[in-house]
């Protein structure tokens, strides 16, 4: 049977153009507003985090359904129920246990050492925190893909599940082995924050920025970041990390492409979808 593809309606064509260039700035403004509110109301960081994420994900899910970048990459009910929700639940519990354990240990140890970043300005804490996180994350992530040996083979096996699906959409951000969650959350994200003595507000800001880029990088919508692709990791960069062509399956950064640019693992082809 020959499939006939009808051109999108005028309304949908307008939505494509508006979302392509306008959605990311709107999401950034929303996240920034929540960050400002959280900074000014530190006692409300957790509810602010939940509201910020809930509104953002609702908007992104709607756009992914209405104007998908690639229909064949889209979320289906079968995969959502049989595969994705299992990872959401299991990794959610894993994150919760790890976070609780690290917090308890951190409270105890903080009585002996505040860490070198304690008392520094919020901007300095956020900038250095993101650079430290990306350095550890980039190193671990690249080792998972490129190095081979007993340790790195184990690391790859904990990470490979994330690359098995042929789809790429929002929920794929949390589709990975629980051991991968332990490695990323415990060693790469939480431990440096605890050892260096970051303030809760700085952790809130850093976590929000990492979550924003990590989530939107798996977004199955044709949003364009232009020159911002050299500053932050969005879908135009991260799609290539999931490419079936190993020569272009690089871009190991999660939030910032700084180390990809430095070490020659940066891949960016504006307007071109990877295999």
N, C-alpha and C positions, 0 to 999 in steps of 0.2 A: 504494500500500500504506500502511495506517495503522500508524504506529510506536507501540507500546505501551511506555511507560516504567514499569518496575517500581520500587517504592520500594526504597531501599537497605536492606540487611540491618541488623539491630540492631547488629552488630559494626561495620559501616561507619559507621552513624550516630554511634556512640560515638567512633569514630576522627575523624570530622568535627569534633565538639565539642572533643575533646582537642587536636587539631592546630590548630584555629582560634585557641585562646588560649594553648596551652602550647608549641607548637613553637618560636616565635621566642625566648622566654626560654631554652629549652634550648640553642638554637644560640648565643645570646649567651654563655651560661655556658661552652660548649665553646670558643668563640673566645677568651673572656677567660682561660680556663685555659691555652690555648696561648700567649697573649700573655705571661702571667706567667712561663711556662716559658722563653719566648724571651728575655725581659728578664733573667732570672737566668742564662741560658746563651747569651750573645750569639754564642759560637762555633758554635752549632747553629741559627742563625736560618733558614737555607735548608731543612734537613730538617724543622724545626718547621713552616715555612710549607707544605711539601708535605703533611705529615700532616694539618695543620689543614684545608687545602682538600679533600683526598681524602675524609676522613671526613664533612665537612659536605656535600659534593656528593653522596655516596652516599646519605645520609639524605634529602636534598631530592629527589633523583631518584626514590627509592622512594615518597615521599609524593605527588609529582606524578603518578606512575603509579596509586597506590592510591586517592587521593581528589582528583581534579582539580577545580579551581574551575569551569572551563568545558571540557567535552570537546572542543568544536570549536576551542579554542585549543591543544590538546595537541600534543605531539611525535609525529610519525609516522616510520616507518622510511624512507619515500620521501624526505621532506624532510631527515631526518638524514643520509642517505647522499649524496644528490645536491646538497645545498646547505650544510647546517650544518657538516659536517666539513671542507669546503673552506675555509670562513672560519676555523674553528678552527686548521687547519694554517697557512694563509697568514698570519693575524694573529699566531699564535704565533711564527712565524719573524720577522715584522716587529718584534714586541715585543722579541724576543731581540737582534736586530741593533741596535735603537735603544738598549736598555738597556746593551749592551756598549760602544757608541760613547760614550754619555754618561758611563759609568763611567770610561773611559779619559781622556776630556777632563777630567772632574771631578778625577781623581787628580792630573793635571798642574796644573790651575788652583788646587787647594786648597793648593798650596805657597805661593801668593801671598796668598790670602785665605781665612780660615776662614768668613766669612759672619757676619751679625749674630746668628744663632740658635745658633752654636756655643758650647757650654758652658752654655747655659740649661737649666733643669729639663726633665725629660721631659714633664711635664704641659703646660708652656708651649709647648714645641716642637710637641706634638701638636695642641693647641687652635689655635694660630696657623697651623700647617700646614694643618689642615682648612679653616680660614676662607679662607686664601689660595687653596688649591686650588679651593674652591667658588666663590670670586669669579671666578677666571679661567674655570673650567668653565661657570658660569652665563652669563657674558658671551658666551663662544664659542658655547655651545649655543643661546642665545636668538638670537644673530645668524644662526646657521644656519637657523633657522626663520622669523624675522620680518623680517630686513633683506634688501634686494635691491640688488645692484651687482655689479661684476666679481668682487670678492673673496668677498662673501657668497654669490653664486651658486655659486662654486666650492666653498665650504665646505658648502653645502647638498647639492651633488651627491655629495660624499664621505660625507655622513651619511644621505642619503635611503634607501639600501639597507636600513638598519636599520628603516625604517618601511614597507617594501613588504610583508612577510609579513602574512598575516591571523591568524597564531598569535602567542601570547605565552607563552613558557615559558623555562626556565632557560638553555638553550643560546643563546637569542636575545641574551643579554648580549654575545656575541662576534661576532654577525652584523653586520658593518659593513665598509666599504671600507678597505683597508690605509692609504690616505691619511688617513682619519679616525683610525686608530690612531697615525699619525705625529703628527698635530695634538694629539690628546688626551694621548698618552704623553709626547711630547717637549716641547711648549710649555706644556701645562697642568699636568702632573704632575711630570716629572723635572727640568726646567730650574729652577723655583722652589726645589725641594729642594736642588739643587746650588748655586745662587747664594746661598741663605740659610744654607747650612752646617749642615744637619740631621744629627744623629748617625744611624748605621745602625739603632740600636734604635728611634729615633723614626720613621724611615722604615718600619720593619717594622710598628709599631703603626698608623701612618696608613694604610699600604697595606692592612693587614688589615681595618680598619674600612671603608675605601672599597670594597674587594672584597666584603665582607659585604653592605653595603647595595646595591651595584650588582648583585650576583647575585640577592639575594632580592627585589629590586624587580621582576624579570621572572618571579617564581615563580607558576606556575599552580595555586595552592592558596589556599583561602580562609582566610588567616591575618589576624588583626586586631591592630592595634597600639594602638588606642584613642588616648589623649592623646599617645602617643609619636609619632604622625604629625606633630605640630608640632615635633618635635625631630630625627627621622630620616626618610629616604625609604624607604618600604616599598612593597609591591605595591599597597596601597590608593591611594597617590598616583601611582605611576608608570604604572599602567594607564591613567589619564586622559591621560598624555602621548602614549599610542598610540591615543587615541580617534579614530574616524572623524569626529567632530564637532569642527571646528576651533576652535569657541568654548571648548571645554573641554580641548583638547589642549595644556595648558601644563605646569606642574610641571617646570621645567628642571633642578632640583637632582639630583645623583647620590647623595650621601650625606646631606646636610643640606638642609632646606627653608628655611633662614634667609633667603636672598635672594628666594625666591618669596614669602615672607611680607612682606618689606620692599617689594618692587616690584609686588605685586598680581598675581602669576602663580600663586597657590596655589589648587588645586582639590581639595576633599575632600568626598565624599558617602558617609558610612559605610553599608556594606552594599549599595550600588548599583553595579552593573557598568556601565562605559561602553559606548558603541556600538562 
